[in-house]
């Protein structure tokens, strides 16, 4: 019986990802705030930034959910196969 390798992210990788996201978001927000344009243009860019961030989180969640769904289906199929193999008697005549 083969079991899939359980992958885990390290704390350092998680921290690096969070810090990188925070820095990029802050840098872009500061860039928008200090652009030499009118308030309407600045507001439009800020709304665009928020839209991109929320859609990126939604996409990441969908990808994660699909990956977890395939892992669960794979485990259920493996359990069914293991049950069938355990119940099978090759020497039994029907």
Secondary structure as GFF3:
##gff-version 3
##sequence-region A 1 94
A	DSSP	alpha_helix	11	33	.	.	.	ID=ss1
A	DSSP	alpha_helix	39	87	.	.	.	ID=ss2
###
